[in-house]
């Protein structure tokens, strides 16, 4: 719904929930006591959102008839605050660590969730390049300049 952190949204939070109730999530900075991100989850659907790096307390409000951010789901709203804070961060350039939140059943469970990234060469970016036909050191200097610039695509996969 909104991001007030001022930071880029780069780290994964995934939510699984049962049909029958929707959920309003808020990530709260425990040091400042301020909410930095809010998201709305439709019950029964897998929900994915990218969040800013940091440590956050997760507040969950659940119910059937959404009213607004103040009234939430009305008097039938069920609220849960998860402690300790969840940690969202990057480990090097290849791994983004977040959380998998499972709201199915009677208990809320949280476990680590990571996305591993790597760059993959786009072979079409080298089409027509002399680099495909000749080793660089065998070409005279003017022809060395006719090499294509390789392009790479960033690929991500779940790594835990």
N, C-alpha and C positions, 0 to 999 in steps of 0.2 A: 504494500500500500504506500509506504514511504521510506526514505532513507535520509536521516538527519545527521549522519556521522561525519560527512565531509570527506570520507575515505572511499576508495574504489570498492565496488562489490565484486570480489574475486574468489571467495571461499565457499565451499558447498555446505548447504544445510538441506537435508532431504527428510520429508515427513510422510509417514504412512499412517492412515487412519481408517476407521470403520465408517460405513455409510450411516446416515441418521443424525449426525451432528457435525456442524462446521466448527472451525477453530480460528481464533485470532491470536497470533504470536507477536510478542514484543521482545526484542533483545535490549537489555538494560545494562549500561555501563555501571558496574558496582562502585567504582571510585567516585563518579559524578552523580550517580543516582538518576541519570537521565536515560530515557529510551532513545536508541539510535536507529532502530529499524522496526517496522511493523509489517506483517504479512497476513493475508487471509487464506485459509486452507479449506477447500470444500471436502467434506467428509466422504470417504470411500475412494478418493483419488490420490495417487502418488504426487506429491508436491515437491518441487525443487526450486530453491532460491539461492542466489549468491549473496553472501554477507561480507561486511568489512572485516579486516583483520582485528583481532583483539580478544579480550576476555569479557563474556557477557552472561548475565543471569537471564534465563529464559522464563518469561511469563506466558502462560497459556490460559486463554478463556475459551470455553466450549459451550455450545448450545445449538438451538434449532432456528430461532427467529432473530436474525441480526437486526439491530436497531441503529447503533452508531458507536463511535469510539468511546463515548462516555457511558452509555447505558449498556453497551456490549450486546448480550443476548437477552437482556431484560432480567427479571427477578430469578429466572431459572438458570442463569449463568453459573457454570462450574469453573472455578479458577484454581490453577496450580502454579507454583513457582518452583523451578528446579534449581537446587543448590547442589554442589558448588558451581561456580561459573563454568560455562563451556569455553573452550579455547579454540579459536580459529586462527590459523597461521600457515605460512609457507615454510617448507623445509627444502632449502636450496631452490633451484629453478624448476625442478621436475615434479615436486609433490605439493599438493595443496591439501591441508588437513582441515576437516570440518566435523560434522556430526550427522548421524542418522537417528531421527526421533521417531519412535514407534508409539502411536497413541491407540493402537488396537487393543481391545479387551479392557480390563479394569486397571491395568498398571501402565504407567508411562516408563518406557525404557529408552536409554540413550547409549549409543556406542560410537566409537570413532568411525569416521568415514573419510576416505581419501581419494583424490583424483590424481593420477599420475599422468604427466604430460611428456611428449617427445616431439621433436621435429622430424617430419618425413619428407624426403626429396620428391618433388613433383617431376617425374621423368620427362613429361612433355615440355618442361622449361628448357631442356637441353636439345630439343628437336632441331635439326639443321646445324648444330654446332660442330665445329671441327674437332672439338674435344671428344666426341663420340667416335671419330674415325682415326685420330692420330694422337699419340702421346705428345704432350706439350713440348718436351725438349727436342723433338725431331722437326719441329716447324720453324721456318725462318721468322724473325721478329715481326714483320708486318702481318703475318697470318695469325700470330698469337693473339692479336687484338680482336679477332673475329669469334671469340668464344662467347657463348650465351651465359648470362648470369643465372645461376640456378635459383629456383624458387622452392621454398619449403612451406609446408602446411603444419600447423600445430594440431596434434591429435591428443585427445584426453581419454582415459579409461578409468573405471573404478578399480582401485588397487587394494581395497580391503572390504 
